[in-house]
Amino acid sequence: MRTNKLFNLGNALFDSGNVADAETVFRAAAELRDSDAAFNLGNLFKVSGKTKKALIWWARAGKAGVTEAFYNLGSALEDRGDLVAAKDAYTEGIAGGDPKCAYALAWMEKLDKNDDEAMRLMNIVVDSDDPTMQVEAAGVIGVWRFDQGYRDEFTESLLVRGFALYPSAAPTLCRLWADQGRFLLARLTLESLLDTNVEAAVPLGNLLLKQFDDIEGARAAFKSGQARGDTYAAENLEHLELGRSIAHNGPTGFLERE
């Protein structure tokens, strides 16, 4: 049941910074079985640092039909290290049609090395009604397929689709092009990405060394990544500085970004 006046008042109080009164109003509405108020009460407790209380109200909202509450619940449980309960919450959200829950659970399964289940869940996101998440998930699947050794047109199409929204998709696409011998296309694209996507630094530096014999360009690429905290780029730069005098074509042992 939506208690509109109480619900709207709670939002207005919260937006004005009156958290204490917003809590009182949301709680009153939630006790009247306003599931949206229960969800907002959970959010209020979360931003107030009262995560245990937030978990209670999100769970209550989710059981009352607020599907997105399961994402907040699962995310908070995951942050607390309660991974089994987090997976259960995400699973409830997936049953309610929330692609965010499928996306989050897919990454949990991927970290647990359950690759087939991770892929199944990410495909749920691709097939969802959320166009932004569809595109990002396509990029994720493209990267995963590349890491599994696929260099086919389907993998390329997924990476192209996710190019703008999933940061790893663009440099991975360039690595695929390089593997196909399309070196200039890969180089020009990586160079265009270097200032905005730190993940472009390593593949660009490696490409410049291996295919263009451009030590100075590689150094610049690795330095760009190092300056923004990319440890892979820093290690490759160290290899380059140590091996330059004896390795005109570039030292061996360069790291690729996974």
MARNU-433271 format. One line per 2 residues: their letters; for each residue x, y, z of N, C-alpha, C. Coordinates in steps of 0.1 Angstrom, whole numbers. Example, Ala and Ser with C-alpha at 12.3 -4.5 7.8 and 13.67 -1.06 7.14 Angstrom:
REM residues 2
as = 132 -57 78 123 -45 78 132 -33 78; 128 -22 71 137 -11 71 129 0 79
REM end
This chain:
REM residues 258
mr = 8 -12 0 0 0 0 9 12 0; 6 22 -9 14 34 -9 7 45 -1
tn = 13 50 9 8 61 17 14 74 11; 8 79 1 15 89 -7 19 102 1
kl = 10 106 9 14 118 17 26 116 26; 26 105 33 37 102 42 50 100 34
fn = 48 92 23 60 88 15 66 101 9; 58 110 4 63 122 -2 69 131 8
lg = 63 132 20 68 140 31 82 135 35; 83 121 36 96 116 40 107 119 30
na = 104 119 17 114 122 7 117 137 8; 107 146 11 110 160 12 119 163 24
lf = 116 156 35 124 158 47 138 154 45; 140 142 39 153 137 36 161 146 27
ds = 155 150 16 161 159 7 166 172 13; 158 177 23 162 189 30 172 187 41
gn = 176 175 43 186 172 53 181 169 67; 168 168 68 161 165 81 160 150 82
va = 171 143 85 171 129 84 163 123 95; 164 128 107 157 123 119 142 122 116
da = 136 133 112 122 134 109 118 125 97; 127 125 87 124 116 76 124 101 80
et = 132 97 89 132 84 94 118 81 101; 114 90 109 101 89 116 90 87 106
vf = 89 95 96 79 95 86 79 82 78; 91 79 73 92 67 65 88 54 73
ra = 92 54 86 89 43 95 74 42 96; 67 53 98 53 53 100 46 48 87
aa = 51 52 76 45 47 63 48 32 61; 60 28 65 64 14 63 56 5 72
el = 53 10 84 44 2 93 30 1 88; 26 10 79 13 9 72 14 1 59
rd = 25 -6 58 28 -16 47 30 -8 33; 36 3 34 41 10 22 55 5 19
sd = 56 -4 9 69 -11 6 79 -1 1; 75 9 -6 85 19 -11 91 27 0
aa = 82 30 10 87 37 22 97 28 30; 95 15 30 104 6 36 117 6 29
fn = 117 6 16 129 7 8 137 19 10; 130 31 11 136 43 13 142 44 27
lg = 135 38 37 140 37 50 153 30 51; 154 19 43 167 11 42 178 20 37
nl = 174 28 26 184 37 20 189 47 30; 179 53 38 182 63 48 192 57 58
fk = 189 45 63 198 39 73 212 36 67; 212 33 54 226 30 48 234 43 48
vs = 228 54 43 236 66 42 239 72 56; 232 67 66 234 72 80 244 62 87
gk = 249 52 80 259 43 85 253 32 94; 240 30 93 234 20 101 230 8 92
tk = 240 1 87 238 -9 77 230 -21 82; 231 -25 94 223 -36 99 208 -33 98
ka = 204 -20 102 190 -16 101 186 -16 86; 195 -11 78 192 -10 63 189 -24 58
li = 197 -34 62 194 -47 57 180 -52 60; 176 -49 73 163 -54 77 152 -48 68
ww = 153 -35 66 142 -28 58 143 -31 43; 155 -33 38 155 -37 24 149 -51 22
ar = 152 -60 31 147 -74 30 132 -73 31; 127 -65 40 112 -63 41 106 -57 28
ag = 113 -47 23 108 -41 10 108 -51 -1; 119 -59 -2 120 -69 -13 109 -79 -12
ka = 106 -84 0 96 -94 2 82 -88 -1; 81 -75 0 68 -69 -3 67 -65 -18
gv = 77 -68 -26 76 -66 -40 85 -55 -46; 93 -49 -38 102 -39 -44 115 -46 -48
te = 115 -50 -61 126 -58 -66 140 -52 -64; 141 -39 -66 154 -33 -66 160 -33 -52
af = 151 -36 -42 157 -37 -28 166 -48 -27; 164 -59 -35 173 -70 -34 187 -67 -39
yn = 188 -58 -48 202 -53 -53 209 -46 -41; 202 -37 -35 208 -30 -24 212 -39 -13
lg = 203 -49 -10 205 -59 1 217 -67 -3; 218 -72 -15 229 -81 -19 242 -74 -19
sa = 242 -61 -24 254 -53 -24 260 -51 -10; 251 -47 -1 255 -45 13 260 -58 19
le = 254 -69 17 258 -81 23 272 -85 17; 273 -83 4 286 -86 -3 297 -78 3
dr = 295 -65 6 305 -56 12 308 -61 26; 299 -67 33 301 -72 46 308 -85 47
gd = 309 -91 35 316 -105 34 306 -116 36; 294 -114 36 284 -125 38 280 -129 23
lv = 288 -136 17 287 -139 3 275 -148 0; 272 -158 8 261 -167 6 248 -159 7
aa = 246 -151 17 234 -143 18 233 -133 6; 244 -128 2 244 -118 -9 239 -125 -22
kd = 244 -137 -24 240 -145 -36 225 -148 -35; 220 -151 -23 206 -154 -22 198 -141 -25
ay = 202 -130 -20 195 -117 -23 195 -114 -38; 207 -116 -45 207 -113 -59 198 -123 -67
te = 198 -135 -62 189 -145 -69 174 -141 -68; 171 -136 -56 157 -131 -55 154 -120 -64
gi = 164 -111 -65 162 -99 -75 161 -104 -89; 169 -114 -93 168 -119 -106 155 -125 -109
ag = 149 -132 -99 136 -138 -101 125 -127 -103; 128 -115 -98 119 -104 -100 122 -95 -112
gd = 132 -99 -119 135 -93 -132 145 -81 -131; 153 -80 -121 163 -69 -119 176 -73 -126
pk = 180 -67 -137 193 -70 -144 205 -67 -135; 204 -57 -127 215 -53 -118 219 -65 -109
ca = 209 -72 -105 212 -84 -96 219 -95 -104; 215 -97 -117 221 -107 -125 235 -103 -128
ya = 238 -90 -131 251 -85 -133 260 -87 -121; 255 -83 -110 264 -85 -98 267 -99 -95
la = 256 -108 -96 259 -122 -93 268 -129 -103; 267 -124 -116 276 -129 -126 290 -127 -122
wm = 293 -115 -117 307 -112 -113 311 -120 -101; 302 -123 -92 305 -131 -81 309 -145 -85
ek = 301 -150 -94 304 -164 -100 317 -164 -108; 320 -153 -115 332 -153 -122 344 -153 -113
ld = 343 -145 -102 354 -145 -92 356 -159 -85; 345 -167 -84 345 -180 -79 349 -190 -90
kn = 352 -185 -102 357 -194 -113 346 -203 -118; 333 -199 -116 322 -206 -121 318 -200 -135
dd = 327 -202 -144 326 -194 -157 313 -196 -164; 308 -209 -165 296 -211 -172 284 -204 -166
ea = 283 -205 -153 272 -198 -146 273 -183 -147; 285 -178 -147 288 -163 -148 283 -159 -162
mr = 286 -167 -172 282 -164 -186 267 -164 -187; 260 -174 -181 246 -175 -182 239 -163 -176
lm = 244 -159 -165 239 -147 -158 241 -134 -166; 253 -133 -171 255 -121 -179 247 -120 -192
ni = 243 -132 -197 234 -132 -209 220 -128 -205; 217 -130 -192 204 -125 -187 203 -110 -188
vv = 214 -104 -185 215 -89 -186 214 -85 -200; 221 -92 -209 221 -88 -224 207 -89 -229
ds = 199 -98 -224 185 -100 -228 175 -92 -220; 180 -84 -211 170 -76 -203 164 -64 -211
dd = 156 -57 -204 150 -45 -210 157 -32 -207; 169 -33 -201 177 -21 -198 187 -19 -208
pt = 185 -9 -217 195 -8 -229 209 -5 -225; 211 3 -214 224 6 -210 232 -6 -204
mq = 224 -14 -196 230 -26 -191 233 -37 -201; 224 -37 -211 226 -46 -222 239 -44 -229
ve = 242 -31 -232 255 -28 -239 267 -31 -230; 266 -27 -218 278 -30 -209 280 -45 -207
aa = 269 -53 -206 270 -67 -204 276 -74 -217; 272 -69 -229 278 -74 -241 293 -72 -241
gv = 297 -60 -237 312 -58 -236 319 -68 -226; 312 -70 -215 318 -80 -205 319 -94 -212
ig = 309 -98 -218 309 -111 -224 320 -112 -235; 321 -101 -243 332 -101 -253 346 -102 -247
vw = 348 -95 -236 361 -97 -229 363 -111 -224; 353 -116 -218 354 -130 -213 357 -140 -224
rf = 350 -138 -235 352 -147 -246 367 -146 -252; 371 -133 -252 385 -131 -257 395 -138 -247
dq = 393 -137 -234 401 -143 -225 401 -158 -226; 390 -164 -231 389 -178 -233 395 -183 -246
gy = 400 -173 -254 407 -177 -267 399 -174 -279; 387 -169 -278 379 -167 -290 383 -154 -297
rd = 385 -155 -310 388 -143 -319 379 -142 -331; 367 -147 -329 357 -148 -340 349 -135 -341
ef = 341 -135 -352 333 -123 -355 323 -120 -343; 318 -130 -337 308 -128 -326 315 -121 -315
te = 327 -125 -311 334 -119 -300 337 -104 -304; 341 -102 -316 344 -88 -321 331 -80 -320
sl = 320 -85 -324 307 -78 -324 303 -74 -310; 306 -83 -300 303 -80 -286 311 -68 -281
lv = 324 -69 -285 334 -59 -280 330 -45 -286; 326 -45 -299 322 -33 -306 310 -27 -299
rg = 301 -36 -295 288 -31 -289 291 -25 -275; 300 -31 -268 303 -26 -254 314 -16 -254
fa = 319 -12 -265 331 -3 -266 330 10 -258; 318 16 -258 317 29 -251 313 28 -236
ly = 308 17 -232 303 16 -218 311 7 -209; 318 -3 -214 326 -11 -205 340 -9 -208
ps = 348 -3 -199 361 2 -201 371 -8 -207; 369 -21 -203 378 -31 -208 376 -36 -222
aa = 364 -32 -227 360 -37 -241 368 -31 -252; 371 -18 -251 378 -11 -261 392 -16 -263
pt = 400 -16 -252 414 -21 -254 414 -36 -258; 404 -44 -253 404 -58 -257 401 -59 -271
lc = 392 -51 -277 389 -51 -291 402 -48 -299; 410 -39 -294 422 -35 -301 432 -47 -301
rl = 432 -54 -290 441 -66 -289 436 -77 -299; 423 -78 -300 418 -88 -310 422 -84 -324
wa = 421 -71 -327 425 -66 -340 440 -69 -343; 448 -66 -332 462 -69 -334 465 -84 -336
dq = 457 -92 -329 459 -107 -332 455 -111 -346; 446 -103 -352 442 -105 -365 451 -99 -376
gr = 461 -92 -371 470 -85 -380 466 -71 -384; 456 -66 -378 451 -52 -381 458 -42 -372
fl = 471 -41 -374 479 -34 -364 477 -19 -364; 475 -13 -376 473 1 -377 460 6 -371
la = 450 -2 -373 436 1 -367 437 0 -352; 444 -10 -347 446 -12 -333 453 0 -327
rl = 464 4 -334 473 15 -329 465 28 -328; 458 31 -339 451 44 -339 440 45 -329
tl = 433 33 -327 423 33 -317 428 34 -303; 439 27 -300 445 28 -287 450 42 -284
es = 456 48 -294 461 61 -292 450 71 -289; 439 69 -295 427 78 -293 421 76 -279
ll = 424 64 -273 418 61 -260 427 64 -248; 440 66 -251 450 67 -241 447 77 -230
dt = 442 89 -234 440 99 -224 427 97 -215; 419 88 -220 406 87 -212 404 73 -207
nv = 412 63 -211 410 49 -206 424 44 -203; 427 43 -190 440 38 -185 443 24 -190
ea = 433 16 -193 436 3 -197 442 2 -212; 442 13 -218 448 14 -232 463 14 -231
av = 469 18 -220 483 20 -219 492 8 -222; 488 -3 -216 496 -16 -217 495 -21 -231
pl = 483 -24 -237 483 -29 -250 489 -20 -261; 488 -7 -259 494 3 -268 509 2 -267
gn = 514 2 -255 529 1 -254 534 -12 -260; 528 -23 -257 532 -36 -262 531 -36 -277
ll = 520 -31 -283 519 -31 -297 530 -22 -304; 532 -11 -298 543 -2 -304 556 -9 -304
lk = 559 -16 -294 572 -23 -293 573 -35 -303; 562 -43 -303 563 -56 -310 561 -54 -325
qf = 552 -44 -329 548 -43 -343 554 -31 -350; 557 -21 -342 562 -8 -348 576 -4 -344
dd = 582 -12 -336 596 -9 -331 597 5 -326; 587 10 -319 586 24 -315 589 24 -300
ie = 601 24 -296 605 24 -281 600 36 -274; 602 48 -280 598 60 -274 583 61 -272
ga = 576 57 -282 561 57 -281 556 47 -270; 563 35 -269 560 26 -259 562 31 -245
ra = 574 38 -244 577 44 -231 567 54 -227; 562 62 -236 552 72 -233 539 66 -229
af = 535 55 -236 523 48 -232 524 42 -219; 535 35 -216 536 29 -202 537 40 -191
ks = 543 51 -194 544 62 -184 530 68 -182; 522 69 -192 509 74 -191 501 65 -181
gq = 502 52 -183 495 42 -174 500 43 -160; 514 43 -159 520 44 -146 515 56 -138
ar = 514 67 -145 510 80 -138 496 79 -132; 488 70 -138 474 69 -133 472 56 -125
gd = 484 50 -120 483 39 -111 482 25 -116; 485 24 -129 484 11 -136 497 3 -133
ty = 496 -7 -124 509 -14 -120 514 -23 -132; 505 -27 -141 510 -35 -153 519 -25 -161
aa = 514 -13 -163 522 -4 -171 535 -1 -165; 535 1 -151 547 4 -144 557 -7 -145
en = 553 -20 -145 562 -31 -146 567 -32 -160; 559 -30 -170 564 -30 -184 574 -19 -186
le = 572 -7 -180 581 4 -182 594 0 -176; 594 -7 -164 607 -11 -158 614 -21 -167
hl = 607 -31 -173 613 -40 -182 619 -33 -194; 612 -23 -199 617 -15 -210 630 -8 -207
el = 630 -1 -195 642 7 -192 654 -2 -189; 652 -14 -184 663 -23 -181 668 -30 -194
gr = 659 -32 -204 663 -40 -215 666 -32 -228; 664 -18 -227 665 -11 -240 678 -12 -247
si = 689 -12 -240 702 -12 -246 705 -25 -253; 698 -36 -250 702 -49 -256 690 -55 -263
ah = 679 -48 -264 667 -54 -270 660 -43 -279; 666 -42 -291 661 -31 -300 646 -33 -303
ng = 642 -45 -304 628 -48 -308 619 -48 -296; 624 -45 -284 616 -46 -272 619 -58 -264
pt = 619 -56 -251 622 -68 -242 611 -78 -242; 614 -90 -238 604 -100 -236 598 -100 -222
gf = 588 -108 -220 582 -108 -207 572 -97 -204; 567 -91 -214 557 -80 -212 544 -85 -207
le = 538 -78 -198 525 -82 -193 514 -78 -202; 504 -86 -204 492 -83 -211 481 -80 -200
re = 472 -71 -203 461 -69 -193 451 -80 -195; 447 -86 -184 437 -97 -184 424 -91 -186
REM end
